Amino acid sequence: MRIMHWKHIQRKPSLGNMPRLPLLRRPAAPAPVPPDTAGTGAGAGAGIAARTGMTPASPEQVVRVPVVGVPAWPGHPKGSAAYRKILAGLAFAGVATFAQLYSTQAVLPMMAADLQVTAAEAALTISLATVGLAVTVLPWSFLADRIGRVRAMMWGISAATVLGLLVPLATSFPMLLGLRMLEGMALGGIPAIAIAYLNEEVNKAHAALAAGTYVAGTTLGGLAGRLLAGVVGELWGWRAAALAVSVLAGVAAALFLLLVPQARGFTAAAAGGFRGAVRTLAGHGRNPRLLALYVQAFLLMGGFVAVYNYLGFRLSGEPFGLPATIISLIFLAYLSGTVSSRWAGAWRRGSGGARC
C-alpha cells in the first residue's frame, strides 16, 4: 500500500466554489456628546445615539412617553387616627383663640367700676382685640404660605397665650388696651390658617364636615371663656377672671401642640412680595360675590359682639341687678351655633356643595 504524505493530498480551496460574504466595515467613532444633550427630551436621544453608534431617529419617529407626576395628597380619610387628631387639635385651638379673644366680655361691668372708665371705654378691651385680629389675618395668611400652616399656628397661639397671662398684670387702662390689641394680633394666626390647613390635610369628601366641626369648637371656646370669667370674676374680680381664662387657653394651646399632626399636603408658595399681595387683594375686591360675603361678615359679627357687650351692662344695672355668674348664662345661646355649624357642614357634604 502506498502511503502518501499529507503534503501531497492538501489542496488549496477554490474561491470560486465558496459563497461570497459581505464585507464588514467598522463603524466610525461616535462624536463626543455635549454635556447639555445628556438630559431629557431630544437632547437625551441624541446623546444615547452618539454613545451607542446607532442612527438617531427622526422627530416623527420619536415616541414621547408622558411624565407621570407624583399623585396629589388625597388627605386623611374620615375615621382615621390622624383625622381625629386634626379635629381635636383644631378644636382646642378654637378654645384657646376665642376664650382669650372675648375673655373680658363677661366682666365688663366690674372692670368699668374697678378702673373707673365708662361702658364704652371698657368695651374697647373687646373691640381692640377684635381689630387686632382683623388687621393681622391677611399677614398671618401670607406668612403661613411661606413657613407652613402648623408652624404659623404654633407661633400665633403661643404668643397669644403669653400675652393673655400678662393682661391681669396691667397697671393702667392704656396698658390693658395695648396688651389686648397685641393679644388679638397674635390670635389672628389661628382662624386665618385653620380652614386652609383642613382643606389641605383632610380628604376633600369630608373637608366641609371637618370645617363645621372646627367652627363648632370655636363656639365652645367662646362659651367656656365667658362662663369661666363670669364665675371667677364674681368671686375674685376681673383680674382673676382674666387669669383663669388665660390658664384655660394655655392648657388648650398645649393640647393643640401635642395633637395636631404635621402637614402633608402643604406646598410653600413663592414669595410674591407686597405688590403681589396687593394684586391678590385687589382681585378679591373686584369680585362682587366676595364683597357681599365680606360686608355680611362685618355687619353680622359687629352686631353680634355689640349686643353681648350691651347686655352685660343692661342686666347688671337697674331694674335687674343680676350677678355676673347669672349674666354669663346668656352666652349659652352659643350652643345653637355649635349645633348648626356642624349641621351645615354635614348638609353641604350631602348636597354636593350645591347652591342654596
C-alpha distance (Angstrom), angle and dihedral (degrees) to the residues before:
residue distance angle dihedral
M1 . . .
R2 3.72 . .
I3 3.73 114.1 .
M4 3.74 114.5 -154.8
H5 3.69 122.0 -154.0
W6 3.79 115.7 -116.1
K7 3.79 90.0 -117.8
H8 3.78 89.6 65.2
I9 3.80 95.8 52.7
Q10 3.83 96.6 45.6
R11 3.78 111.9 108.6
K12 3.72 129.9 -167.0
P13 3.77 112.3 -118.8
S14 3.75 116.9 -112.0
L15 3.76 113.3 -121.7
G16 3.75 90.3 -155.9
N17 3.82 92.4 66.0
M18 3.84 95.7 49.8
P19 3.81 123.9 84.9
R20 3.77 116.2 -110.7
L21 3.77 116.3 -116.6
P22 3.79 121.9 -152.5
L23 3.71 115.8 -104.2
L24 3.82 114.6 -106.9
R25 3.75 117.8 -137.0
R26 3.72 123.1 -158.1
P27 3.77 110.4 -121.8
A28 3.73 117.5 -115.2
A29 3.76 118.3 -100.1
P30 3.78 111.6 -90.4
A31 3.74 118.4 -106.5
P32 3.80 115.9 -108.0
V33 3.77 113.5 -90.5
P34 3.80 116.1 -124.6
P35 3.78 113.2 -125.6
D36 3.80 93.0 -119.2
T37 3.82 93.2 59.0
A38 3.77 95.2 60.6
G39 3.78 94.8 77.5
T40 3.73 126.6 79.7
G41 3.80 135.8 -53.1
A42 3.80 121.9 22.6
G43 3.79 93.1 -16.2
A44 3.79 90.7 58.2
G45 3.81 91.1 51.7
A46 3.80 91.8 51.8
G47 3.78 91.1 47.9
I48 3.82 92.8 52.0
A49 3.81 91.5 47.0
A50 3.78 91.8 50.8
R51 3.79 93.1 49.7
T52 3.79 95.2 47.2
G53 3.79 98.9 38.9
M54 3.79 91.6 -123.4
T55 3.76 122.4 139.1
P56 3.79 108.8 -104.6
A57 3.75 116.5 -119.7
S58 3.75 121.7 -114.3
P59 3.80 118.8 -105.3
E60 3.80 89.5 -102.8
Q61 3.81 90.7 56.5
V62 3.80 96.1 49.1
V63 3.78 113.0 105.4
R64 3.78 107.5 -148.5
V65 3.78 113.7 -150.4
P66 3.81 112.4 -153.1
V67 3.78 115.2 -121.9
V68 3.77 110.4 -120.4
G69 3.81 111.3 -146.2
V70 3.76 128.2 -145.4
P71 3.81 109.1 -76.9
A72 3.79 116.1 -108.1
W73 3.78 118.1 -99.3
P74 3.84 104.3 -94.5
G75 3.80 94.2 -155.6
H76 3.77 132.5 -120.5
P77 3.81 111.1 -55.3
K78 3.77 122.0 -124.6
G79 3.80 111.8 -88.5
S80 3.80 96.2 26.5
A81 3.80 120.6 124.9
A82 3.80 92.4 -113.6
Y83 3.83 90.9 50.1
R84 3.80 91.0 53.8
K85 3.81 91.4 46.7
I86 3.80 91.4 51.6
L87 3.80 93.0 51.6
A88 3.79 93.6 44.3
G89 3.81 92.7 45.8
L90 3.80 93.7 49.3
A91 3.80 90.8 45.2
F92 3.81 88.9 57.6
A93 3.81 88.9 45.9
G94 3.80 88.3 54.5
V95 3.79 90.6 50.5
A96 3.80 91.6 50.3
T97 3.81 92.3 46.7
F98 3.77 104.2 45.9
A99 3.79 97.3 32.5
Q100 3.80 87.8 60.5
L101 3.80 96.1 38.7
Y102 3.81 93.0 59.5
S103 3.81 98.7 25.4
T104 3.82 93.9 122.8
Q105 3.80 97.7 44.5
A106 3.81 95.6 89.1
V107 3.81 92.5 49.4
L108 3.81 101.3 41.7
P109 3.83 94.9 116.6
M110 3.80 94.4 52.5
M111 3.82 90.7 42.9
A112 3.81 90.5 53.6
A113 3.80 90.7 49.6
D114 3.82 94.6 46.4
L115 3.81 96.4 45.7
Q116 3.82 93.5 36.5
V117 3.78 95.4 -126.0
T118 3.78 131.3 133.7
A119 3.80 124.6 -98.0
A120 3.80 90.7 -105.8
E121 3.80 91.4 52.0
A122 3.80 92.8 48.0
A123 3.81 89.4 50.8
L124 3.81 87.8 60.2
T125 3.81 87.6 77.9
I126 3.80 85.8 69.4
S127 3.79 97.9 35.1
L128 3.81 96.6 50.7
A129 3.78 92.6 46.5
T130 3.80 89.3 51.8
V131 3.81 91.3 46.6
G132 3.79 90.2 50.3
L133 3.78 90.1 52.7
A134 3.81 92.2 46.8
V135 3.80 96.3 51.3
T136 3.81 93.9 47.8
V137 3.79 100.4 45.1
L138 3.81 92.8 89.4
P139 3.84 96.4 43.0
W140 3.80 89.2 50.1
S141 3.80 89.4 49.9
F142 3.81 92.5 52.8
L143 3.80 90.7 46.4
A144 3.80 91.4 50.8
D145 3.80 89.5 53.1
R146 3.81 87.8 61.4
I147 3.80 106.5 36.3
G148 3.80 102.1 26.0
R149 3.80 136.4 -92.8
V150 3.79 98.8 -97.8
R151 3.79 95.3 47.2
A152 3.81 92.7 48.8
M153 3.81 91.8 49.4
M154 3.81 90.0 48.6
W155 3.80 91.2 53.0
G156 3.79 93.6 47.3
I157 3.79 98.2 45.9
S158 3.82 93.0 45.0
A159 3.81 93.2 50.3
A160 3.81 91.8 46.4
T161 3.80 92.0 51.1
V162 3.80 92.4 52.3
L163 3.81 92.0 47.7
G164 3.81 90.6 47.6
L165 3.78 90.5 56.1
L166 3.81 88.8 53.9
V167 3.82 94.8 52.9
P168 3.86 95.5 80.9
L169 3.81 88.6 52.4
A170 3.82 94.6 59.1
T171 3.80 109.7 128.5
S172 3.81 96.6 -162.2
F173 3.76 139.3 27.7
P174 3.86 94.5 -112.6
M175 3.81 89.6 52.0
L176 3.79 89.1 50.0
L177 3.80 91.0 52.1
G178 3.79 91.5 48.2
L179 3.81 92.8 51.0
R180 3.79 91.2 47.4
M181 3.79 92.0 52.2
L182 3.80 92.3 48.5
E183 3.80 88.9 48.2
G184 3.79 90.4 53.6
M185 3.81 91.0 48.5
A186 3.79 90.3 54.1
L187 3.80 91.6 46.8
G188 3.81 90.3 55.2
G189 3.79 88.3 81.4
I190 3.81 94.2 69.6
P191 3.82 108.1 55.1
A192 3.80 90.1 35.6
I193 3.78 93.1 59.1
A194 3.80 108.4 24.5
I195 3.82 96.9 79.3
A196 3.82 92.3 45.3
Y197 3.81 89.1 50.3
L198 3.81 90.7 51.0
N199 3.80 92.8 50.3
E200 3.80 90.9 52.2
E201 3.81 98.8 43.3
V202 3.81 105.1 34.7
N203 3.78 125.0 70.3
K204 3.80 109.6 -94.6
A205 3.79 91.9 -122.7
H206 3.80 90.2 63.0
A207 3.83 101.9 30.7
A208 3.82 94.4 101.8
L209 3.80 92.4 49.9
A210 3.81 90.3 48.1
A211 3.81 90.8 49.9
G212 3.81 90.2 50.9
T213 3.79 89.7 50.9
Y214 3.80 90.6 51.5
V215 3.82 91.7 50.7
A216 3.79 88.7 49.6
G217 3.80 88.0 54.4
T218 3.81 91.1 52.6
T219 3.80 91.1 54.9
L220 3.80 90.1 51.0
G221 3.80 88.8 51.4
G222 3.78 93.0 52.1
L223 3.80 90.7 46.6
A224 3.82 94.6 47.8
G225 3.80 93.1 49.8
R226 3.79 93.7 50.5
L227 3.81 95.2 45.1
L228 3.79 92.4 48.0
A229 3.80 92.4 46.6
G230 3.80 91.7 50.1
V231 3.79 94.6 52.9
V232 3.83 96.9 41.4
G233 3.80 92.7 41.2
E234 3.78 93.3 55.9
L235 3.80 90.6 51.6
W236 3.81 103.2 40.1
G237 3.79 109.1 6.1
W238 3.78 137.5 -97.1
R239 3.81 95.3 -65.3
A240 3.79 91.7 58.2
A241 3.81 88.2 46.3
A242 3.81 91.8 53.7
L243 3.81 90.2 47.5
A244 3.81 92.4 49.9
V245 3.82 91.6 51.3
S246 3.81 91.1 47.9
V247 3.81 90.8 52.2
L248 3.81 89.5 49.7
A249 3.80 89.5 49.8
G250 3.80 91.0 48.3
V251 3.80 91.7 54.4
A252 3.80 90.6 47.4
A253 3.81 90.9 48.4
A254 3.81 91.2 51.5
L255 3.80 90.9 51.3
F256 3.79 89.7 49.3
L257 3.80 91.2 53.2
L258 3.80 91.1 49.1
L259 3.79 97.5 46.2
V260 3.78 108.5 37.0
P261 3.84 111.3 93.5
Q262 3.76 123.8 -137.3
A263 3.78 115.9 -89.8
R264 3.80 118.2 -96.4
G265 3.78 100.7 172.7
F266 3.80 97.5 50.1
T267 3.78 120.7 114.2
A268 3.78 117.6 -175.4
A269 3.79 113.4 -118.7
A270 3.77 122.4 -133.1
A271 3.77 112.9 -103.4
G272 3.79 107.9 -101.4
G273 3.79 95.0 -178.0
F274 3.78 127.2 -142.3
R275 3.78 93.6 -51.6
G276 3.78 91.5 53.5
A277 3.79 90.3 51.4
V278 3.80 91.2 49.8
R279 3.81 91.1 50.1
T280 3.80 90.6 50.5
L281 3.79 92.7 49.5
A282 3.80 91.7 45.8
G283 3.78 89.7 53.2
H284 3.81 90.7 52.3
G285 3.79 90.3 47.2
R286 3.78 91.5 57.0
N287 3.80 92.0 54.8
P288 3.83 107.4 93.4
R289 3.80 93.2 -159.7
L290 3.79 92.2 54.6
L291 3.79 90.7 45.7
A292 3.80 89.8 54.3
L293 3.80 90.0 52.4
Y294 3.80 92.1 48.6
V295 3.81 93.4 50.5
Q296 3.78 91.1 45.1
A297 3.80 92.8 52.6
F298 3.81 91.7 46.0
L299 3.80 94.5 52.1
L300 3.80 97.1 40.5
M301 3.80 95.9 47.3
G302 3.80 92.4 42.7
G303 3.78 91.9 53.1
F304 3.78 92.1 41.5
V305 3.80 94.6 55.7
A306 3.80 94.3 39.8
V307 3.81 93.1 54.1
Y308 3.80 92.8 53.4
N309 3.81 91.3 46.2
Y310 3.79 90.6 52.8
L311 3.81 95.8 44.8
G312 3.81 92.6 57.5
F313 3.81 92.3 58.8
R314 3.80 94.1 38.6
L315 3.80 95.4 52.6
S316 3.81 94.6 43.3
G317 3.80 92.7 54.0
E318 3.78 132.8 63.5
P319 2.95 133.5 -24.7
F320 3.82 92.6 18.8
G321 3.81 104.7 38.0
L322 3.82 93.0 -178.0
P323 3.82 121.5 175.0
A324 3.81 120.2 -114.6
T325 3.81 93.3 -106.9
I326 3.80 91.9 58.5
I327 3.80 93.2 41.9
S328 3.80 90.7 53.4
L329 3.81 88.9 61.4
I330 3.80 89.7 75.0
F331 3.79 86.2 74.8
L332 3.80 88.7 69.3
A333 3.79 83.7 86.7
Y334 3.81 83.0 79.9
L335 3.80 88.4 77.2
S336 3.78 90.1 74.1
G337 3.80 88.1 62.0
T338 3.79 90.6 47.0
V339 3.79 90.6 58.5
S340 3.80 98.1 37.6
S341 3.82 96.3 49.2
R342 3.79 93.3 56.9
W343 3.80 90.6 41.8
A344 3.81 90.1 52.3
G345 3.80 91.2 51.8
A346 3.80 91.9 50.3
W347 3.82 91.1 45.8
R348 3.80 92.5 52.0
R349 3.79 90.8 50.7
G350 3.80 91.4 49.6
S351 3.79 93.1 47.5
G352 3.80 92.9 48.6
G353 3.80 92.7 -119.3
A354 3.79 92.8 -63.8
R355 3.77 119.3 169.1
C356 3.77 118.8 -96.3
